[in-house]
Amino acid sequence: MTQPNTEKEFHAVLAQCRRLFKDKMKDYGPSWRILRTPSITDQIFIKVKRIRTLQTAAERLVDEGIEPEFIGIVNYAAMGIIQLQLGVVDQPDLSQEKAMALFDKVTNEAYELMTRKNHDYSEAWRDMRVSSITDLIMSKVLRTKSIEDHGGKTLVSEGLDANYYDMINYAVFALILLTEQKENSHES
């Protein structure tokens, strides 16, 4: 078993998410720019709800794993942060290059946040179950929905962007753990 390297693993997962984001931009353009943040939050809610169902259901009717859903959470949360920063538009307004630059900026900020928190928490996430990380993402989604329902105002809590950043980081952690689980099962 190889020694974990969080920086390398984190960037590998982000590269995978970036590839899908870029490919979808080629297919759909920046159509997501018209989405209000509650719509983005609801998309993340659907993805995390599906993950929870797949983690507990005995039977799957669609032969897809949970990894694509975690990638979707990363990408939608990045879109949410971009929307908070730029505002919502009535017509898509970004070139692919600008959208990719914004995606990179947001995911780099998520990485920087992760390194600070990871230091303080001593990589506690590595000892967590993927199902627990899924529950934490669901909790962040529900918090975000509550903040949105209150017009974005909080009394003592972090704002919408902090919750989106946490969703990105938790989803990346889950993808790292899932990769490790696959590698360990192949070694057995």
N, C-alpha and C positions, 0 to 999 in steps of 0.2 A: 504494500500500500504506500502510495506517495504522500509526502508531507503536504498538508494544505497550504496553498498560497492564495490568500484572499484577493490580493490585488489582481493577480493573473486570472483567477477564476471569475472575478467580478467583471473584468474587461472582456473576457471571452463571452460571457452571457450578454453583456451589453452589445457586443458586436453582432451576436445572433439576433437580438431585438432590432438593432439598427438595420440589418439586412432586410428583415421583414417590413419595417417601416418604409424603407426606401422602395422596395418592390411594390408595396401598396400605393405609395405616392405615384409610381409609374402607372399603375392601373387606374387609380381613382383621382389622382391629383390631390390638392389640399381641400377636398370637399368637407373634411372635418372642421374647417375653420368656421363653418356656420353653426356648429354645435355650441349651445350654452353649456356652462360647466355642470349644471344638474343632469343634462343629457349624457355627458361624459361619465359622470359619477354613476349613473344608472347602467351604462355599458360595463363599467368595472363591476358593479353589483351583479350583473348577469353572469359575468365570467367567474367571479368568486363563488357564486351560488352553484354554478355548474361544477366547479372543482369540488366543492363540498359534497355535492350529490355523487360525483364519481368516486370520491373517497369512501363513501358509505354504501353505495348501491351494490347489490350482488350481481346485477345484470346491467350491461351497457347495450343500448340500442344503436349507438353511433360509435364506430371503431376509431376513436381519437383519444389520445392521452390528455393528461392535464398540462403538459408542458406548453402547448400552444396557448392555453388559457392564461398561464402565468406570463408568457410573452405579451399577450394582449393587454394584460394589466399594466405591465411596464410601459407599453406604447400609449395606451389611453391616458395613464397618469401623466406622462410627458406632455401629451396634447392638452390635458387639463391645465398644467402649469403654463404652457405657452398661451392658452386662452386667457388665463388670469393676467398674464403679463401684457398681451397685445390687445385684449378685448375681442369680442365676438363681431363678426362681419356678416353682411347679407350675401356676399358673393366671395368665393375663394379668391385669395389675394396674394398668395405666396408662390414664388418659384420653387422648384424642387430643391435648388441649391440653398435658398434661404430657409426653407423648412428643415432641411438636413442640418444646417448650421444651428438652428434653434434647438433641434432635437439633441445635438451634440452638447450644446451649452447646458441644457437641462440635465442630461444624464451625467455630465461632468460635475455639475453641482450636487447631484444625488450621490455620486461617488465620493466627493469631498465630505459631505455630511456623514456618509457611511464610515469613512476612515476615522472621523472624530468620535462618533458614537461607538464604533467597534473597539477603539482603544479603551474607552471608558467602561464598556461592558465585557471586555476580554473575550470577544467572539462567542458569547453565550449562545448565539443562534445555532452554532454548530452542534450543540447538544439538544436542540429542539427537534420535535417531529415536524414533518411537512404539514401534517394536519393542524398542528398548533399555529404554525406560521399562516396557514390559510385562515384560521379563526382570527388571528390578529389583523389580517388584511380586511376581513369582513367587518371587524370592529372599527377600523379606520374608515371604511366606506360608510358605515352607519353614522359615525361621528360627522363625516363630511356632509352627508345628507341632512343631518340635523342643523349643522351650521348654515347650509344653503337655505334650509327652510326658515332660518332666522335672519335672512338677508345678509349672510356673511359675517354677522357680528358675533363676537364671543366676549365673555366676561373675563375669564382667566385662562382660556385654552388657546393653543396654537391655532393659526388660521388654516384656510383651505390648502394653501400651497404646502405647508408642513405635512399635512395628511397625505397629499399626493406624493411628496418626496418619500415618505415612509412606505407608501404602497409600492413604489418603485423598488426600494431597497429590500423590503420583505419578499417581493416576488423574485428578485434576483437571488436572494438567499435560498428560496425554495428551489429554484432552478439549479443552483450549485449543489444542493443536497441531493436532488433527484439524479443529477449526473454522477455524483459520488456513489449513490446507491446502485446505479446501473454498472459502474465500473467494478464495484465490490462484488456484485452478483456474477460478473463475468470471470472474476478471479477465483471464485469458489468452485 
